[in-house]
C-alpha cells in the first residue's frame, strides 16, 4: 500500500490572509504618507527656518514679560536650548523622506510611521491651536528660568569669572521642578506635544527616586524641589539627556558688585591651586574699567613677581597708556632710590582744615592704626603696658615736628629732650608723659620696645626707608584719584619681620586715607580696593574694627593666603565673620570642614573643586548673592596675555616714579635727638649684601 504524504503548503489560508492584509496596510501607509507629506510640505512648518521663526516669536513674548539679562553668552545659550527643545517636536517641524521603491519596513517600523503620520495629520488640522500651546509652554518654561536669575551686571567681553548658570539660581530645585511640571502638563500631552522630552524627564525622576519607569511602585517620586543634591548635581540628574542640561551647565560671566566687594574678600588657596592667578584676574578686571570709573588699587605682595607683571602693562606706558599717570611703585630693593616713608606723617595741615567732629574721628582712628603698626613691631600680641605706651607715644610722635622712627627710638631712650612737646598733647596723654612715662613700672616695658626697635633698625635698608619726616606718597590723594599703588614688601630682601612691618605700614596708611574720607561727601569717595597676598603676614586680632571702618568708606580688602592655620584663631574668626566673599580651592580636608559652614555648603563640595590646565575652580560664596557655595571658574593667563610696554618705556616709568615717590640714597640721613629741628647724623653705610643686583625688575 502506497500512500503519498503531501507536505502542507506554507501558504495557508491564515498566512494568505495575513499577507494580503500586510499588503493592504503598506498601501494604506503609502497613501497616508503621500497625503500628510504633501500637506506638510505645503505648510510653513516645513520651511528650513520654521524653528527659528517660532523661537523668534517666543523671544518676543519673553521680552514683553521679563527683562532678559544683557549677557551675550547667556542669550546664546538660551537660544540654543530653546531651538533644541523645539527641534524635538518632530511631528511639527520634520517630514521623513521615504523611497518606497527601495524601502523595506518591518511591521514595527510601519506602525511607528503610521503613528507619526497620524500625529502630524492631527497637528496640521489643528495647527493654530497647537502652535499657540507650544509657544506658550516654551515661553513659560524660559520665563521661569530667566526669572530665577539674579541681575547679571557683567558682559561677556569684560574680564571676569564664570559660573554654571544653575549656580546663580536662587532655587535651582524649584526651577527644575517648575520646568518639568510645565513640560509634562496633561493638555500638552493630549495635544501630542513634548512626548519625547516628557518621557526623558520622567525617566530621570524615576532614576533619582530609585524606581523603574512604568512600573507600579509605592515609593513616592523625588522631584527636584525635594532633592538635597547641590545645584550642579541637580541639573545633571534631572536634565540628563535633555537640551536643558547644556543650558544649566553653561558657564556664565559672573561679577560681584562693588557694594559687596566693600564687605571684603577672603581667598584660601592651597599651593599651586591658582591663588596668584586669581588675584591677577581680579586686578585686570579692575584695570579694564573705563579710566573715569576705575577704582584705586593698593596691591601688597611680598614676592614681587605679580607686581612686576602689573607694572609692565601697556596701560601704564608713559606715551600712550590710558593709565600713564596712575602708577606708584614702592620698592625697598631699589636701594639707590629708596621710597621716602614717614611713619608719623599724618598731613596734619589738611586734617586741621576739617570740621572738628571729623578731626576727632580721624585722630581716634589713626591712634588705633598705630596700635596695629606697633603690634607688628613687637612681633607678638602686645601686653597691656606696651599697648598703653604705644597709644600715648603715637600722640606724642604726631606732636613732634618731623618725627621719624629714629625719633621714636630717641624718645624711648630719653624723653627729657622732648618734654617741651608734652604740652602739645591733651588730657590723659599729657599727664601720662608728665607723671608715668619715666616711672619705674614702665622701665622694663620701654627696654623691651627699645630692643625690638634696635633689632629692626639693624637693617640699613629698613632704616633708610623710615628715616624721612614726610611721605612723598599722599595715600589720601592716591585713593581719591584712581592711583595704582604697588607695594613690594620684599620678604626675601628685608626678611620676615621687617617685611611685615612695611606691609602693616602701608595697610595702615591705606586705612588712614579711608578714615579721612569721613570728611568728604560719599559720592566723592572713589571705590578703592586693597589686595594683600599672604595676608597672614600682616594681620592680627585687631582687624575687626579696621574692616568695619573700611567698609563705611568704600574700601574693600582682599585677603589671600594658603591655609587656615596661618591665621591665629582670633584672626581666623574675624576674617571669616567680616568677609562677605569667600573663595576656597585646593584646601586640606580640615580646612574644608572649617570653611564649609560659613559658605553654606558641605566640606565635600569645598574639597572637591579642581584645577585644570588652563583654568581653576573655586568654591565661592557671596553673601546675599548666592544661596550657597557655587563653582566659580578662573581662567589662567589673563594678565600674561595683556599687552606689555617696551623696556625703554618701563625705564621711563621707573625714573618718573623715583622722582615722585623716592629719594636718593645719598640724601638719606637719620634724625638726631634734637627736638624740633632734626638734622643729619652719620651717613648710613649699607652692607655689601645690599649692593646685590635688583632681581625684582629683571
Secondary structure, 3 states (H helix, E strand, C coil): CCCCCCCCCCCCHHHHHHHHHHHHHHHHHHHHHHHHHHHHHCCHHHCCCHHHHHHHHHHHHHHHHCCCCCCHHHHHHHHHHHHHHHHCCHHHHCCCCCCCCCCCCCHHHHHHHHHHHHHHHHHHHCHHHHHHHHHHHHHHHHHHHHHCCCCCCCCCCCCCEEEEHHHHCCCHHHHHHHHHHHHCCHHHHHCCCCHHHHHHHHHHHHHHHCCCCCCCCCCCCCCHHHCCCCHHHHHHHHCCCCHHHHHHCCEEEECCCHHHHCCCEEEEECCCCCHHHHHHHHHHHHHCCCCCCCCEEEEEECCCHHHHHHHCEHHHCCCCCCCCCCEEEEECCCHHHCECCCCCCCCHHHHHCCCHHHHHHHHHHHHHHHHHHHHHHHCCCCCHHHHHHHHHHHHHHHHCCCCCHHHHHHHHHCCHHHHHHHHHCCHHHHHHHHHCCCCHHHHHHHHHHHHHHHHHHCCHHHHHHCCCCCCCCCHHHHHHCCCEEEEECCHHHHCHHHHHHHHHHHHHHHHHHHHHHHHCCHHHCCCEEEEEECHHHCCCCCHHHHHHHHHHCCEEEEEEECCHHHCCHHHHHHHHHHCCEEEEECCCHHHHHHHHHHHCCCHHHHHHCCECCCEEEEEEEECCCCCCCEEEEEECCCCCCCCECCHHHHHHHHHHHHHHHECCHHHCECCCCCCCCCCCCCECCCCHHHHCCCCCCC
